[in-house]
Amino acid sequence: MSSEPATAASPRIPRHLAVIMDGNGRWAQRRRRPRVIGHRAGARAVNVCIDFCLERGIEALTLFAFSSENWGRPEDEVGALMKLFLNALEREVDELDRRGVRVRFIGERERFGEAIRLQMTHAESRTQANTRLHLTIAASYGGRWDIAQAARSLAVDVAAGRLSPDAIDEAAIAQRVCLADLPAPDLFIRTGGDTRISNFLLWQLAYTELWFTDLLWPELDAATLQRALDDYAGRERRFGLTGAQIAAPTTNETPE
C-alpha cells in the first residue's frame, strides 16, 4: 500500500466533509468538571479534524460550532463559549493562513458582539486567497434560517422586477443558500451518540452520506475519522438512480 496521502480526486475520499461536534458538555460532566472545560477540549479536537482533512486531501470542511438554538443555553455557558470563540479566532488564524486554509463563517453574524464580528471579518480577509482547505464555521446558524434567507433574497429580486417568479426553481434556491460555491457535502459526521442532523445544512445534506458515532467530540482522533471514511468508501451513492444506472458506462457512441 502506498504511503502517499490520498487525494481529493479519489472516489474513496469525500470532497466535502460536514461535522456536528457534539458531546463537549457531557465529556466534562463525566469528569465532574464545568461544561466550559469540555468546550476547551473540543477546540483541540477541531485541530485534529483540520489536520486530518489536510493530510487526506479533503477540499472542504464545514463545522457546526454554534446553532441558532444554542443562544437559549444558560447565560454563563453562552458567555464562556463566546470568550473561547474569540480567543480561538485570535490564536489560530495565523497558523491556518500559513497552512493554506481559507476560513469563513455562515450564520446570523449580527447576533455576535462587535469584537467577535471584527475577528470573523479579519480571519476571512486574511485567508481569502487560500485554497488548500475551505474551512467553514457555522455559527449562530440554522438550516431553516438558511433556506428562509435564500427565499427572502429571491423575493427581493422578484419585488424589484429583476427576477420572474417562474424562474424560481431548485437551482435558483441552491444559488442563494450558504455554501453555494462549494460542492454539496459528501459525508456528514456527528459525534456524541445522537442520530439526527439538528437543523444543520438542511438543503445541502439532501444526498449526503450520514455517519454517527457515540464518541464524544473531545475524544475525536484520526482513527475515528478514518473509520468514517472507510465506511463512506464502501457505500454506493446513487442520487435517486438505480445501482445498475450508476454502474453503466456513460457514452454517446452508437453501438455497431
C-alpha positions as CSV (number, residue, x, y, z in Angstrom):
1,M,0.0,0.0,0.0
2,S,1.3,3.4,-0.9
3,S,2.4,5.7,1.9
4,E,1.3,8.8,-0.1
5,P,-1.8,10.5,1.2
6,A,-5.0,10.0,-0.8
7,T,-6.1,12.9,-2.9
8,A,-9.5,14.5,-3.3
9,A,-9.7,13.1,-6.9
10,S,-10.0,9.6,-5.4
11,P,-13.6,8.4,-5.2
12,R,-12.8,7.0,-1.8
13,I,-12.2,10.5,-0.4
14,P,-15.1,12.9,0.1
15,R,-14.5,16.3,-1.3
16,H,-16.6,18.0,1.4
17,L,-17.0,16.8,5.0
18,A,-19.7,18.3,7.3
19,V,-19.5,17.7,11.0
20,I,-21.6,18.3,14.1
21,M,-19.3,18.5,17.0
22,D,-21.4,17.1,19.8
23,G,-20.6,15.9,23.3
24,N,-18.4,18.6,24.9
25,G,-20.6,19.2,27.8
26,R,-21.1,15.5,28.6
27,W,-17.4,14.9,28.3
28,A,-16.8,17.5,31.1
29,Q,-19.7,16.3,33.2
30,R,-18.4,12.7,33.2
31,R,-15.2,14.1,34.7
32,R,-17.1,16.3,37.2
33,R,-15.8,19.4,35.5
34,P,-17.6,22.6,34.3
35,R,-19.0,22.4,30.8
36,V,-16.7,25.1,29.6
37,I,-13.8,22.7,30.2
38,G,-15.4,20.4,27.7
39,H,-15.7,23.2,25.2
40,R,-12.0,23.9,25.6
41,A,-11.2,20.2,25.0
42,G,-13.5,20.3,22.0
43,A,-11.4,23.2,20.5
44,R,-8.4,20.9,20.4
45,A,-10.4,18.2,18.6
46,V,-11.1,20.8,15.9
47,N,-7.4,20.9,15.1
48,V,-7.4,17.1,14.9
49,C,-10.1,17.3,12.3
50,I,-8.4,20.1,10.3
51,D,-5.1,18.2,10.3
52,F,-6.9,15.0,9.1
53,C,-8.6,16.9,6.2
54,L,-5.3,18.5,5.1
55,E,-3.5,15.1,5.2
56,R,-6.2,13.3,3.2
57,G,-6.7,16.0,0.6
58,I,-10.3,16.8,1.6
59,E,-11.2,20.1,-0.1
60,A,-13.8,21.5,2.2
61,L,-14.7,21.1,5.9
62,T,-17.8,22.6,7.5
63,L,-18.1,22.5,11.2
64,F,-21.3,23.2,13.2
65,A,-19.9,25.3,16.1
66,F,-23.0,27.1,17.4
67,S,-26.6,26.8,16.4
68,S,-29.3,29.4,16.4
69,E,-30.9,27.4,19.2
70,N,-27.7,27.5,21.3
71,W,-28.4,31.1,22.2
72,G,-31.1,29.7,24.6
73,R,-28.5,27.9,26.8
74,P,-27.6,29.2,30.2
75,E,-26.1,32.7,30.0
76,D,-22.9,31.8,31.7
77,E,-22.3,28.9,29.3
78,V,-23.0,31.2,26.3
79,G,-20.7,33.8,27.7
80,A,-17.9,31.3,28.2
81,L,-18.4,29.9,24.6
82,M,-18.2,33.4,23.2
83,K,-14.9,34.0,25.0
84,L,-13.5,30.7,23.8
85,F,-14.6,31.5,20.3
86,L,-12.9,34.9,20.3
87,N,-9.7,33.5,21.8
88,A,-9.6,30.8,19.2
89,L,-10.1,33.3,16.4
90,E,-7.2,35.4,17.7
91,R,-4.9,32.5,18.3
92,E,-5.5,30.2,15.3
93,V,-5.9,32.4,12.2
94,D,-2.2,32.9,11.6
95,E,-1.5,29.2,11.6
96,L,-4.5,28.4,9.4
97,D,-3.3,31.0,7.0
98,R,0.2,29.6,6.9
99,R,-1.2,26.1,6.2
100,G,-3.3,27.4,3.2
101,V,-6.7,27.2,4.9
102,R,-9.4,29.6,3.9
103,V,-11.7,30.4,6.8
104,R,-15.3,31.8,6.6
105,F,-18.4,31.9,8.7
106,I,-22.0,31.3,7.9
107,G,-25.0,32.2,10.1
108,E,-26.6,35.2,11.7
109,R,-23.4,37.1,12.4
110,E,-25.2,40.2,13.7
111,R,-26.1,38.3,16.9
112,F,-22.5,38.2,18.0
113,G,-20.7,41.0,19.8
114,E,-18.6,43.5,17.9
115,A,-15.3,42.1,18.9
116,I,-16.2,38.6,17.5
117,R,-17.6,40.1,14.3
118,L,-14.4,42.0,13.7
119,Q,-12.3,38.9,14.3
120,M,-14.5,36.9,11.9
121,T,-14.0,39.6,9.2
122,H,-10.3,39.6,9.9
123,A,-10.0,35.8,9.6
124,E,-11.9,35.8,6.3
125,S,-9.9,38.6,4.8
126,R,-6.6,37.2,6.0
127,T,-7.2,33.8,4.5
128,Q,-9.4,34.5,1.5
129,A,-6.8,33.6,-1.1
130,N,-6.0,30.2,0.3
131,T,-7.2,27.1,-1.5
132,R,-5.8,24.1,0.3
133,L,-8.8,23.6,2.5
134,H,-12.1,25.6,2.7
135,L,-13.0,25.7,6.4
136,T,-16.5,26.9,7.1
137,I,-17.6,27.6,10.6
138,A,-21.4,27.5,11.0
139,A,-22.0,29.9,14.0
140,S,-25.4,31.2,15.0
141,Y,-26.6,29.1,12.1
142,G,-29.7,27.1,11.4
143,G,-30.7,25.2,8.3
144,R,-34.3,26.7,8.3
145,W,-32.8,30.2,8.7
146,D,-30.5,29.4,5.7
147,I,-33.5,28.4,3.5
148,A,-35.5,31.4,4.7
149,Q,-32.8,33.9,3.9
150,A,-32.4,32.4,0.4
151,A,-36.2,32.7,-0.1
152,R,-36.1,36.3,1.2
153,S,-33.3,37.2,-1.2
154,L,-35.2,35.8,-4.2
155,A,-38.4,37.6,-3.0
156,V,-36.5,40.9,-3.0
157,D,-35.4,40.3,-6.6
158,V,-38.9,39.5,-7.6
159,A,-40.3,42.6,-6.0
160,A,-37.7,44.7,-7.7
161,G,-38.5,43.2,-11.1
162,R,-35.1,41.6,-11.5
163,L,-36.5,38.0,-11.4
164,S,-39.7,36.3,-12.6
165,P,-41.4,34.1,-10.0
166,D,-41.4,31.4,-12.7
167,A,-37.6,31.4,-12.6
168,I,-37.5,30.3,-9.0
169,D,-36.6,26.6,-9.0
170,E,-34.3,24.3,-7.1
171,A,-31.3,25.7,-8.9
172,A,-32.2,29.3,-8.1
173,I,-32.6,28.4,-4.4
174,A,-29.3,26.5,-4.4
175,Q,-27.5,29.6,-5.6
176,R,-28.8,31.6,-2.6
177,V,-28.2,29.2,0.3
178,C,-24.9,29.2,2.2
179,L,-22.0,27.2,0.7
180,A,-23.4,27.7,-2.9
181,D,-19.9,28.0,-4.2
182,L,-18.8,24.6,-2.8
183,P,-19.8,21.0,-3.7
184,A,-22.5,19.6,-1.5
185,P,-21.2,17.7,1.5
186,D,-20.4,14.1,0.6
187,L,-20.1,12.9,4.1
188,F,-21.7,14.1,7.4
189,I,-20.3,13.0,10.7
190,R,-21.9,13.5,14.1
191,T,-20.2,12.6,17.4
192,G,-22.0,12.3,20.7
193,G,-24.4,9.4,20.0
194,D,-27.4,11.3,18.7
195,T,-28.7,10.3,15.3
196,R,-30.2,13.4,13.8
197,I,-29.0,16.4,11.8
198,S,-30.3,19.1,14.2
199,N,-31.2,21.8,11.7
200,F,-27.8,21.7,10.1
201,L,-27.4,22.3,6.3
202,L,-31.0,21.1,5.7
203,W,-30.8,22.0,2.0
204,Q,-27.2,20.9,1.4
205,L,-27.4,17.5,3.0
206,A,-30.1,16.1,0.7
207,Y,-27.9,13.3,-0.7
208,T,-25.1,13.4,1.8
209,E,-24.0,10.1,3.4
210,L,-24.5,10.1,7.2
211,W,-22.2,8.6,9.8
212,F,-22.8,8.6,13.5
213,T,-20.6,7.7,16.5
214,D,-21.1,7.5,20.2
215,L,-17.6,9.0,20.7
216,L,-17.8,12.4,22.4
217,W,-16.2,15.3,20.4
218,P,-13.2,15.9,22.7
219,E,-12.3,12.2,22.2
220,L,-12.0,12.6,18.5
221,D,-8.9,11.1,16.9
222,A,-7.7,10.4,13.4
223,A,-8.6,6.7,13.7
224,T,-12.3,7.6,14.2
225,L,-12.3,9.9,11.2
226,Q,-10.6,7.2,9.1
227,R,-13.3,4.7,10.2
228,A,-15.9,7.2,8.9
229,L,-14.0,7.5,5.6
230,D,-13.7,3.7,5.2
231,D,-17.4,3.3,5.7
232,Y,-18.1,6.0,3.2
233,A,-15.8,4.4,0.7
234,G,-17.8,1.2,0.8
235,R,-21.2,2.9,0.1
236,E,-22.8,3.2,-3.3
237,R,-24.0,6.7,-3.9
238,R,-27.0,6.6,-6.3
239,F,-28.5,10.1,-6.0
240,G,-32.0,8.7,-6.8
241,L,-30.9,6.4,-9.6
242,T,-30.6,2.6,-9.5
243,G,-27.4,0.8,-8.9
244,A,-27.4,-0.5,-12.5
245,Q,-27.6,3.0,-13.8
246,I,-24.7,4.1,-11.7
247,A,-22.6,1.2,-12.8
248,A,-23.4,1.6,-16.5
249,P,-20.7,3.3,-18.6
250,T,-21.6,6.7,-19.9
251,T,-21.1,7.0,-23.7
252,N,-22.6,8.8,-26.6
253,E,-21.3,6.2,-29.0
254,T,-23.8,4.3,-31.2
255,P,-23.4,0.5,-31.0
256,E,-22.3,-1.1,-34.2
